[in-house]
Structures are given as structure tokens and as C-alpha cells.
Amino acid sequence: MLTALIILGAGGGLCVTITGGGWKAGVIGAFLGGILTCLAMGITSWWLIGLQRYKNEIHGPWDPARPIIRRHWD
């Protein structure tokens, strides 16, 4: 709730400052700020999920040991 309030307040304040307008500019700025924030969060999340296919798994000496299972006892 606090995050949404801060985003709306920042968008409204920015639009009022840039345009020099009154409360109508603040409402428009709050609306645009909220929409742009939601779009940015959605697009970046979708992009990062899409990048998972390029992820490589590195095997090195720091990985946990893998047990050797013998089927026949000598």
C-alpha cells in the first residue's frame, strides 16, 4: 500500500512540477506514473523469465560430490 502511494505521489508531483499545473496535472501524472510503473514491472519480469533459457549450469570443484554407486561387489 505504501509503495503504491509513493509511486502515485511521485508521478503526480513530477507532472505538476514539469507542467506547472494544478491538481488536474497531478491526477494525470499519478495515473501515468502508475501505468508506466506497472508496465515496466511486467515487461522486465517477462524479459527476465525469457532469459532463463540462456542460463548455463557450471560444474566445478565447488559442487557437492556425486556418489559412485557400484552394482557388483568385488
VMD Tcl script that builds the backbone (N, CA, C; Angstrom):
set m [mol new atoms 222]
animate dup $m
set s [atomselect $m all]
$s set {name element resname resid chain x y z} {
  {N N MET 1 A 0.828 -1.184 0.000}
  {CA C MET 1 A 0.000 0.000 0.000}
  {C C MET 1 A 0.881 1.259 0.000}
  {N N LEU 2 A 1.915 1.230 0.826}
  {CA C LEU 2 A 2.808 2.382 0.903}
  {C C LEU 2 A 3.554 2.590 -0.419}
  {N N THR 3 A 3.976 1.495 -1.048}
  {CA C THR 3 A 4.681 1.607 -2.327}
  {C C THR 3 A 3.784 2.239 -3.389}
  {N N ALA 4 A 2.542 1.797 -3.455}
  {CA C ALA 4 A 1.603 2.365 -4.430}
  {C C ALA 4 A 1.372 3.850 -4.154}
  {N N LEU 5 A 1.268 4.217 -2.895}
  {CA C LEU 5 A 1.060 5.617 -2.533}
  {C C LEU 5 A 2.267 6.473 -2.920}
  {N N ILE 6 A 3.461 5.945 -2.700}
  {CA C ILE 6 A 4.673 6.692 -3.064}
  {C C ILE 6 A 4.782 6.853 -4.581}
  {N N ILE 7 A 4.460 5.796 -5.341}
  {CA C ILE 7 A 4.517 5.866 -6.805}
  {C C ILE 7 A 3.516 6.895 -7.330}
  {N N LEU 8 A 2.302 6.855 -6.821}
  {CA C LEU 8 A 1.286 7.807 -7.273}
  {C C LEU 8 A 1.666 9.238 -6.893}
  {N N GLY 9 A 2.178 9.416 -5.689}
  {CA C GLY 9 A 2.590 10.755 -5.257}
  {C C GLY 9 A 3.753 11.295 -6.069}
  {N N ALA 10 A 4.718 10.422 -6.366}
  {CA C ALA 10 A 5.877 10.855 -7.156}
  {C C ALA 10 A 5.460 11.198 -8.579}
  {N N GLY 11 A 4.597 10.391 -9.177}
  {CA C GLY 11 A 4.126 10.683 -10.535}
  {C C GLY 11 A 3.338 11.973 -10.591}
  {N N GLY 12 A 2.458 12.176 -9.618}
  {CA C GLY 12 A 1.676 13.408 -9.571}
  {C C GLY 12 A 2.543 14.628 -9.331}
  {N N GLY 13 A 3.472 14.511 -8.399}
  {CA C GLY 13 A 4.362 15.634 -8.111}
  {C C GLY 13 A 5.262 15.981 -9.276}
  {N N LEU 14 A 5.746 14.974 -9.984}
  {CA C LEU 14 A 6.598 15.212 -11.140}
  {C C LEU 14 A 5.833 15.938 -12.253}
  {N N CYS 15 A 4.614 15.495 -12.501}
  {CA C CYS 15 A 3.813 16.122 -13.564}
  {C C CYS 15 A 3.448 17.559 -13.194}
  {N N VAL 16 A 3.132 17.810 -11.935}
  {CA C VAL 16 A 2.818 19.180 -11.504}
  {C C VAL 16 A 4.048 20.061 -11.639}
  {N N THR 17 A 5.211 19.530 -11.281}
  {CA C THR 17 A 6.448 20.309 -11.361}
  {C C THR 17 A 6.822 20.621 -12.808}
  {N N ILE 18 A 6.694 19.638 -13.684}
  {CA C ILE 18 A 7.086 19.842 -15.080}
  {C C ILE 18 A 6.136 20.801 -15.791}
  {N N THR 19 A 4.833 20.600 -15.616}
  {CA C THR 19 A 3.859 21.416 -16.349}
  {C C THR 19 A 3.531 22.719 -15.643}
  {N N GLY 20 A 3.747 22.790 -14.354}
  {CA C GLY 20 A 3.379 23.989 -13.605}
  {C C GLY 20 A 1.885 24.090 -13.398}
  {N N GLY 21 A 1.185 22.978 -13.600}
  {CA C GLY 21 A -0.266 22.955 -13.487}
  {C C GLY 21 A -0.738 22.727 -12.066}
  {N N GLY 22 A -2.039 22.566 -11.934}
  {CA C GLY 22 A -2.661 22.373 -10.633}
  {C C GLY 22 A -2.948 20.908 -10.342}
  {N N TRP 23 A -4.055 20.676 -9.684}
  {CA C TRP 23 A -4.384 19.329 -9.237}
  {C C TRP 23 A -4.728 18.405 -10.392}
  {N N LYS 24 A -5.228 18.958 -11.509}
  {CA C LYS 24 A -5.544 18.111 -12.662}
  {C C LYS 24 A -4.273 17.497 -13.250}
  {N N ALA 25 A -3.218 18.274 -13.311}
  {CA C ALA 25 A -1.935 17.747 -13.793}
  {C C ALA 25 A -1.412 16.686 -12.826}
  {N N GLY 26 A -1.656 16.890 -11.539}
  {CA C GLY 26 A -1.241 15.900 -10.545}
  {C C GLY 26 A -1.963 14.575 -10.714}
  {N N VAL 27 A -3.261 14.637 -10.994}
  {CA C VAL 27 A -4.041 13.405 -11.200}
  {C C VAL 27 A -3.578 12.690 -12.463}
  {N N ILE 28 A -3.344 13.439 -13.522}
  {CA C ILE 28 A -2.858 12.835 -14.771}
  {C C ILE 28 A -1.478 12.220 -14.555}
  {N N GLY 29 A -0.615 12.938 -13.861}
  {CA C GLY 29 A 0.723 12.417 -13.578}
  {C C GLY 29 A 0.694 11.172 -12.712}
  {N N ALA 30 A -0.184 11.146 -11.716}
  {CA C ALA 30 A -0.308 9.969 -10.862}
  {C C ALA 30 A -0.801 8.770 -11.673}
  {N N PHE 31 A -1.768 9.014 -12.549}
  {CA C PHE 31 A -2.291 7.942 -13.397}
  {C C PHE 31 A -1.215 7.414 -14.343}
  {N N LEU 32 A -0.522 8.324 -15.029}
  {CA C LEU 32 A 0.528 7.900 -15.952}
  {C C LEU 32 A 1.688 7.226 -15.215}
  {N N GLY 33 A 2.035 7.751 -14.061}
  {CA C GLY 33 A 3.104 7.136 -13.274}
  {C C GLY 33 A 2.755 5.728 -12.847}
  {N N GLY 34 A 1.520 5.519 -12.418}
  {CA C GLY 34 A 1.074 4.173 -12.030}
  {C C GLY 34 A 1.067 3.204 -13.196}
  {N N ILE 35 A 0.551 3.663 -14.337}
  {CA C ILE 35 A 0.506 2.811 -15.523}
  {C C ILE 35 A 1.912 2.463 -15.995}
  {N N LEU 36 A 2.800 3.450 -16.072}
  {CA C LEU 36 A 4.170 3.198 -16.525}
  {C C LEU 36 A 4.928 2.275 -15.566}
  {N N THR 37 A 4.691 2.419 -14.282}
  {CA C THR 37 A 5.345 1.541 -13.317}
  {C C THR 37 A 4.868 0.104 -13.478}
  {N N CYS 38 A 3.569 -0.087 -13.640}
  {CA C CYS 38 A 3.035 -1.446 -13.844}
  {C C CYS 38 A 3.565 -2.057 -15.137}
  {N N LEU 39 A 3.614 -1.280 -16.198}
  {CA C LEU 39 A 4.156 -1.784 -17.458}
  {C C LEU 39 A 5.630 -2.144 -17.330}
  {N N ALA 40 A 6.402 -1.293 -16.672}
  {CA C ALA 40 A 7.833 -1.562 -16.509}
  {C C ALA 40 A 8.061 -2.825 -15.691}
  {N N MET 41 A 7.291 -3.007 -14.625}
  {CA C MET 41 A 7.450 -4.210 -13.799}
  {C C MET 41 A 7.040 -5.446 -14.579}
  {N N GLY 42 A 5.995 -5.370 -15.355}
  {CA C GLY 42 A 5.542 -6.523 -16.127}
  {C C GLY 42 A 6.493 -6.880 -17.252}
  {N N ILE 43 A 6.974 -5.869 -17.969}
  {CA C ILE 43 A 7.862 -6.124 -19.102}
  {C C ILE 43 A 9.198 -6.667 -18.632}
  {N N THR 44 A 9.765 -6.092 -17.562}
  {CA C THR 44 A 11.058 -6.590 -17.095}
  {C C THR 44 A 10.944 -7.981 -16.510}
  {N N SER 45 A 9.852 -8.290 -15.843}
  {CA C SER 45 A 9.663 -9.648 -15.320}
  {C C SER 45 A 9.560 -10.653 -16.464}
  {N N TRP 46 A 8.794 -10.322 -17.485}
  {CA C TRP 46 A 8.628 -11.199 -18.646}
  {C C TRP 46 A 9.959 -11.395 -19.351}
  {N N TRP 47 A 10.749 -10.322 -19.455}
  {CA C TRP 47 A 12.042 -10.389 -20.118}
  {C C TRP 47 A 13.009 -11.289 -19.347}
  {N N LEU 48 A 13.058 -11.152 -18.022}
  {CA C LEU 48 A 13.960 -11.978 -17.220}
  {C C LEU 48 A 13.563 -13.455 -17.254}
  {N N ILE 49 A 12.277 -13.749 -17.276}
  {CA C ILE 49 A 11.828 -15.141 -17.390}
  {C C ILE 49 A 12.226 -15.697 -18.749}
  {N N GLY 50 A 12.137 -14.889 -19.788}
  {CA C GLY 50 A 12.547 -15.320 -21.127}
  {C C GLY 50 A 14.042 -15.569 -21.228}
  {N N LEU 51 A 14.839 -14.879 -20.428}
  {CA C LEU 51 A 16.294 -15.064 -20.464}
  {C C LEU 51 A 16.746 -16.341 -19.771}
  {N N GLN 52 A 15.872 -17.030 -19.061}
  {CA C GLN 52 A 16.257 -18.237 -18.331}
  {C C GLN 52 A 16.729 -19.343 -19.265}
  {N N ARG 53 A 16.298 -19.349 -20.525}
  {CA C ARG 53 A 16.726 -20.402 -21.450}
  {C C ARG 53 A 18.207 -20.294 -21.803}
  {N N TYR 54 A 18.798 -19.121 -21.602}
  {CA C TYR 54 A 20.215 -18.928 -21.893}
  {C C TYR 54 A 21.111 -19.167 -20.679}
  {N N LYS 55 A 20.511 -19.567 -19.573}
  {CA C LYS 55 A 21.249 -19.781 -18.332}
  {C C LYS 55 A 22.074 -21.058 -18.441}
  {N N ASN 56 A 23.329 -20.988 -18.034}
  {CA C ASN 56 A 24.215 -22.143 -18.059}
  {C C ASN 56 A 24.452 -22.639 -16.642}
  {N N GLU 57 A 24.527 -23.952 -16.507}
  {CA C GLU 57 A 24.859 -24.536 -15.215}
  {C C GLU 57 A 26.337 -24.904 -15.245}
  {N N ILE 58 A 27.084 -24.339 -14.338}
  {CA C ILE 58 A 28.530 -24.551 -14.317}
  {C C ILE 58 A 28.855 -25.644 -13.307}
  {N N HIS 59 A 29.634 -26.631 -13.735}
  {CA C HIS 59 A 30.087 -27.683 -12.837}
  {C C HIS 59 A 31.551 -27.435 -12.528}
  {N N GLY 60 A 31.886 -27.395 -11.277}
  {CA C GLY 60 A 33.270 -27.150 -10.892}
  {C C GLY 60 A 33.615 -27.894 -9.615}
  {N N PRO 61 A 34.805 -27.659 -9.098}
  {CA C PRO 61 A 35.237 -28.356 -7.891}
  {C C PRO 61 A 34.452 -27.952 -6.652}
  {N N TRP 62 A 33.687 -26.884 -6.711}
  {CA C TRP 62 A 32.916 -26.434 -5.564}
  {C C TRP 62 A 31.561 -27.132 -5.455}
  {N N ASP 63 A 31.179 -27.894 -6.491}
  {CA C ASP 63 A 29.899 -28.589 -6.466}
  {C C ASP 63 A 29.950 -29.750 -5.483}
  {N N PRO 64 A 28.811 -30.134 -4.922}
  {CA C PRO 64 A 28.808 -31.267 -3.998}
  {C C PRO 64 A 29.214 -32.556 -4.707}
  {N N ALA 65 A 29.823 -33.439 -3.944}
  {CA C ALA 65 A 30.297 -34.703 -4.514}
  {C C ALA 65 A 29.117 -35.555 -4.961}
  {N N ARG 66 A 29.320 -36.269 -6.050}
  {CA C ARG 66 A 28.297 -37.180 -6.548}
  {C C ARG 66 A 28.703 -38.596 -6.157}
  {N N PRO 67 A 27.833 -39.343 -5.546}
  {CA C PRO 67 A 28.209 -40.699 -5.109}
  {C C PRO 67 A 28.375 -41.643 -6.300}
  {N N ILE 68 A 29.309 -42.560 -6.156}
  {CA C ILE 68 A 29.538 -43.595 -7.165}
  {C C ILE 68 A 28.835 -44.844 -6.647}
  {N N ILE 69 A 27.843 -45.291 -7.382}
  {CA C ILE 69 A 27.067 -46.459 -6.949}
  {C C ILE 69 A 27.546 -47.657 -7.753}
  {N N ARG 70 A 28.044 -48.676 -7.024}
  {CA C ARG 70 A 28.515 -49.910 -7.680}
  {C C ARG 70 A 27.406 -50.960 -7.616}
  {N N ARG 71 A 27.202 -51.618 -8.709}
  {CA C ARG 71 A 26.179 -52.645 -8.745}
  {C C ARG 71 A 26.744 -54.012 -8.322}
  {N N HIS 72 A 28.054 -54.238 -8.545}
  {CA C HIS 72 A 28.683 -55.516 -8.202}
  {C C HIS 72 A 29.759 -55.294 -7.160}
  {N N TRP 73 A 29.745 -56.101 -6.112}
  {CA C TRP 73 A 30.760 -56.001 -5.076}
  {C C TRP 73 A 31.940 -56.867 -5.470}
  {N N ASP 74 A 33.136 -56.341 -5.365}
  {CA C ASP 74 A 34.340 -57.093 -5.707}
  {C C ASP 74 A 34.811 -57.928 -4.544}
}
mol reanalyze $m
mol bondsrecalc $m
mol representation Tube
mol addrep $m
